[in-house]
């Protein structure tokens, strides 16, 4: 699946400050019947987002004016639970490109990277700082710079965490920056693969 390249994001941050948010909370199992990867964004966090009668819960962050942005700030162990790729689809289709947490479930991390999302992992201390930063400046614009691998929160003062470096596998970084999943990347390498095979057969 191709996606929009991710190079530089400047956006308000959307806080969802809960720990251990699992994939069933991200996209409930009853919405997984579709054979297409489209249409999941409308059901992102459905059981928090909507009341039992189907009306939006005005207290949930995604239903508030400040609940729109490309960066989700959340608690530790995000994406735990079942391995459904639909969780990444729902987040991307809603409009998120970066998920900031102090820890991600391994399978969710892989699914996110395969589907145009950057799982940006910080330390617990940095996460606490980022949560405090949001509360002190809720309308601030945060920046994620893929080239320099920096998270720049909207701090009101210069601190040790005014710029937070983050790690990412170079191959995954290239895929995100070019909007290519693993299959796209390998398909683009066909000439090099053919050349390698030709040289291998002539040895």
C-alpha positions in Angstrom: 0.0 0.0 0.0 1.4 3.4 -1.0 1.0 6.4 1.2 1.8 10.1 1.3 5.6 10.7 1.8 6.5 11.8 5.4 9.3 14.2 5.5 8.3 17.2 7.6 5.2 17.4 9.8 4.2 20.7 11.5 0.9 20.3 13.3 -1.0 20.7 16.5 -0.7 17.6 18.8 -3.7 15.5 19.8 -3.4 14.1 23.3 -4.9 10.8 24.3 -3.2 10.3 27.6 -4.0 6.7 28.5 -1.7 3.7 29.0 -1.9 0.3 27.3 -4.3 1.4 24.5 -4.8 -1.9 22.6 -5.7 -2.5 19.0 -9.4 -3.4 19.9 -9.7 0.1 21.5 -8.1 1.6 18.4 -10.5 -0.2 16.0 -13.0 -2.6 17.5 -13.2 -6.1 16.1 -16.7 -5.7 14.8 -15.5 -3.3 12.2 -13.0 -5.7 10.6 -15.3 -7.4 8.2 -14.3 -5.3 5.2 -12.0 -7.0 2.7 -10.8 -3.5 1.7 -8.3 -1.4 3.6 -10.5 1.7 3.2 -13.1 3.3 5.4 -11.6 2.6 8.9 -10.8 6.2 9.9 -14.4 6.9 10.7 -14.4 4.2 13.4 -11.1 5.1 15.0 -11.5 4.8 18.8 -15.2 4.2 18.1 -16.2 3.1 21.6 -14.6 6.2 23.2 -15.6 8.5 20.3 -19.3 7.6 20.2 -22.1 7.1 22.8 -24.1 3.9 22.8 -26.8 5.7 20.7 -24.3 6.5 18.0 -23.9 10.2 18.7 -20.5 11.7 19.2 -19.3 12.0 22.8 -18.4 15.7 23.2 -16.0 15.0 26.0 -13.7 12.8 23.8 -10.7 14.5 22.4 -11.4 13.7 18.7 -14.8 15.3 19.0 -13.4 18.6 20.2 -12.0 21.4 18.0 -8.5 20.8 19.4 -8.8 17.1 18.4 -7.5 17.6 14.8 -3.9 17.2 14.1 -1.4 14.8 12.5 0.5 14.0 15.7 -1.0 11.8 18.4 0.5 12.0 21.9 -0.3 8.9 24.0 0.7 6.8 26.9 3.1 3.7 27.2 2.5 0.4 25.4 0.4 1.7 22.6 -0.9 -0.8 20.1 -0.8 -3.8 22.4 -3.3 -6.7 22.0 -4.1 -8.5 18.7 -2.0 -8.0 15.6 -4.6 -6.4 13.4 -3.2 -4.2 10.7 -6.5 -2.4 10.6 -5.4 -0.3 13.6 -2.7 1.3 11.6 -5.1 1.8 8.7 -7.6 3.6 10.9 -5.0 5.9 12.4 -3.6 6.8 9.0 -7.1 7.3 7.4 -8.2 9.6 10.2 -5.2 11.8 9.5 -2.5 10.9 11.9 1.1 10.5 10.6 3.1 10.4 13.9 2.3 8.5 17.1 4.4 9.6 20.1 4.7 7.1 23.0 7.2 5.7 25.4 6.6 2.2 24.1 4.9 0.4 21.2 3.8 -3.2 20.8 6.3 -4.8 18.3 3.6 -5.9 15.8 1.9 -2.6 15.9 5.2 -0.8 15.3 5.8 -2.9 12.2 2.2 -2.4 10.9 2.5 1.3 11.5 5.7 1.6 9.5 4.3 -0.4 6.7 1.3 1.9 6.5 2.7 5.5 6.5 2.8 6.0 10.3 5.9 7.0 12.3 5.9 5.3 15.8 8.1 7.9 17.5 9.4 6.4 20.8 10.6 8.6 23.6 11.7 7.9 27.2 9.2 8.0 30.1 10.8 11.2 31.3 10.5 12.8 27.8 6.9 11.6 27.6 6.0 13.3 30.9 7.7 16.5 29.6 5.8 16.4 26.4 2.5 15.9 28.2 3.3 18.9 30.4 4.3 20.9 27.3 1.0 20.2 25.7 -1.0 21.3 28.7 1.0 24.5 29.0 0.5 25.4 25.3 -2.4 23.5 23.8 -2.5 25.5 20.6 1.2 25.2 19.8 2.6 23.7 16.6 4.9 20.7 17.0 7.4 19.7 14.3 8.7 16.2 13.3 11.7 16.5 11.0 12.4 13.1 9.4 15.6 14.2 7.7 17.3 15.3 10.9 15.3 12.8 13.1 14.1 15.5 15.5 10.9 16.1 17.4 10.5 19.7 18.2 7.6 20.3 20.6 6.0 23.8 21.1 7.9 24.6 24.3 7.6 28.1 25.8 11.1 28.0 27.2 14.4 26.5 26.1 15.0 23.2 27.9 17.0 20.0 27.6 14.0 18.5 25.6 13.4 21.5 23.3 14.6 19.1 20.5 14.3 15.4 21.0 16.3 13.1 18.7 14.5 9.9 17.7 15.8 6.7 16.2 14.5 4.9 13.1 15.8 2.1 11.0 17.4 3.7 7.8 15.4 1.4 5.5 12.2 2.3 7.2 13.1 6.0 7.1 13.6 5.8 3.4 10.3 4.1 2.9 8.4 6.7 4.9 10.2 9.6 3.2 9.4 8.2 -0.3 5.8 7.0 0.5 6.7 3.4 -0.2 5.9 0.2 1.7 8.2 -2.8 1.5 6.6 -4.2 -1.6 6.8 -0.9 -3.4 10.4 -0.6 -2.4 11.3 -4.0 -3.7 9.3 -3.4 -6.9 11.4 -0.3 -7.5 14.5 -2.4 -7.2 13.7 -4.7 -10.1 16.5 -3.4 -12.4 19.1 -4.0 -9.6 17.7 -7.4 -8.8 17.7 -8.4 -12.5 21.3 -7.2 -12.8 22.4 -9.1 -9.7 20.7 -12.3 -11.0 22.3 -11.9 -14.4 25.8 -11.5 -12.9 25.2 -14.4 -10.5 24.3 -16.8 -13.4 27.4 -15.9 -15.4 29.8 -16.6 -12.5 
